[in-house]
Amino acid sequence: MKKITALLAAALTTAAAYAQQNTTITATIKDLPAGQWVYWRSQGNDDRRDSVQTTAGGFTIKTNIAPGEADFYIIQIGKKYGDNNMIFYYLDKGNVAIKGDGPMFKNATFSGPQYIKDYNEYTALLKQAPGLQGQAALYEQANKLYAAKDSAGLAALEPKMKRMQEERDSLTKQWILQHPKSGISASLLSHLNDVPLDEKESIFNKLSAAAKENGPAKRLAHSIRVNKLTGIGSMAPDFTQNDTLGKPVSLKDFRGKYVLIDFWASWCHPCREENPNVVAAFQKYSSKNFTVLGISLDQPTGKEKWLNAIHQDNLTWTHVSDLKFWNNAIAQQYDIRSIPANFLVDPSGKIIAKDLHGDELEKKLAEVL
């Protein structure tokens, strides 16, 4: 009896393990050497990451993508970013094949379930669009100018880049509305960074329930909910987090003042470039019932860098952080997807402006103070 019970338990364990691997990604890449590490992770869940080693000419990833956890995944060969060693693709359950002649993922093709076919159809639409021809070369040029800190060169490219982005967004919205039942649709909609959230919500409401059963759709639904809570005219949601000395600080502590809730991080170059504007506004208006509350998205090991940046940039106001990077509790509460970001709150606690950058902050403060 004990032997039968043990065999049954082993069989159930084996069956459970098998059931947990509902997704297989098989890559066949010419001349890919054996022994290299391949890293993969979900865009929306830091816990969904793993690694495998290549065999000669390819690799195989076996994992479980449970219902509602489909997402964009990053698959990267080697730890360092290099030419063609990284791909970004939507993955759900099923058997997916990647084929390429190399090197790495150059010109790699995907085949598999319907979601792969949908994404291939969408990418083909963009490749064939007349208004997007030359896009790769344009962005490569922009990256080189950025690396060279050639601001004049970048400014000259901006009109063309903007036209291409508008064309891409228009084609993407068109594809989404033509495919309301595809999980790809909600995912693509969530990545339209230049489309107002109100417009996204309108399109999102036209998608089927099945199309919304994935990670990007859930994050977009969260953004839509939070946007209603943090829109201009709404009362700013309260929060509490520790300051640089470990003392709890709450937003309600600033009631009676105009306060800029400023999301930033020591590692964020655009944030550091924006800091002088915030400093100038603070120095000009701090005597007129205005202050700043800095929320840092620094990493768990980044406390010293956070404190150094505060001193280096002369940020002489209150700062808080839980040092959890993008998982900062306040950042998640306010649905912060990029930094720098800020909210201007009036003495009653009401949000009166958002994302004031450059001289916009000074102008708004001059208007209200």
Buried (B, 14 or more C-beta within 10 A) or exposed (E): EEEEEEEEEEEEEEEEEEEEEBBBBBBBBEEBEEEBEBBBBBBBEEEBEEEBEBBEBBBEBEBEBEEEBBBBBBBBBBEEEEEBBBBEBBBBBBEBBBBBEBBBBEEBEBEBBEBBBBBBBBEEBBEEBEBBEEBEEBEEBBEEBEEEEBEEBBEEBEEEBEEBBEBBBEBBBEBBEEBBEBBBBBBBBBEBEEBEBEEBBEBBEEBBEEBBBBBBBBBBBEBBEBBEBBEEEBEBBEBEBBBBEEEEBEBEBBBEBBBBBBBBBBBBEEBBEBBEBBBEBBEBBBEEBBBBBBBBBBBEEBBEBBBEBBEEBEBEBBBBBBBBBBEBBBBEBBBBEEBBBBBBBBBEBEBBBBEBBEEBBBEBBEEBE
